[in-house]
Every structure is written in structure tokens, then in C-alpha cells.
């Protein structure tokens, strides 16, 4: 399937220093805002595939609720060494008062299924 642009949330819903989780076509999408920038990631931790959740960022870090792995806001890279790889980064675009994600949602669904069935 080609890349689709999907409106995830209205911009004001993602407050500075916070992340929110939205489910789009059965796919967890994490949207976070820090220092005025917005980032989007597949909302699944690559360690034990815990769903990431809406939360306040800790020192600008995205934190998994499962084993408290911390991920870099900009890159999604794990910082404690618990997760074997970075969060899966998605293209986030903020315009017209909304935050959009551009992705191949069929590919994301396959990725989530493969990762969570391990």
C-alpha cells in the first residue's frame, strides 16, 4: 500500500513535554512534543513489545512503562540499554492545527504483528 497521510490529533492535544498514544487502524502511534518539536513513533517498545502510553516525558525522554527503558526524543534510540533497537520512527507533520503521520499503514500493521508475535 502506498504511503498515506493521516490526521492523528489536533495540535493542542499534545502539550509541551508530553506524549500521547493514539490507535489508528489498530496501530498504536505515539506522538510527543518537546522543545516545540513534534515526533511520531510506532507506539510499541522494541524490548518486550509493551504498548507505550500517554505520559509526561521525563527529562525530554520517552519512557516505556514496562521496564522503564528511556528513549531519546529526537531519534528514538534506547538510552539504558534494555531495548535492543530504537523506536520505529514515523514522519510527523504539523500543519493547519493538526498533527499528521505519513506512513504505509499496511506495512506498520505487518510490523506490529511480527514484533508482538515473538
Number of C-alpha atoms within 10 A of each C-alpha: 8 10 12 13 15 15 15 19 18 14 16 10 13 20 14 17 19 19 26 20 23 17 11 12 9 11 20 20 24 24 26 29 21 19 8 9 13 20 22 28 24 21 26 22 27 21 19 16 17 15 19 22 19 19 16 18 19 12 11 19 22 30 24 23 15 13 13 12 19 23 24 16 23 16 13 19 19 23 15 10 12 14 21 12 13 17 23 17 17 18 13 22 17 16 10 9 10 15 22 22 23 16 17 14 20 15 13 18 15 11 15 18 12 10 15 14 8 7
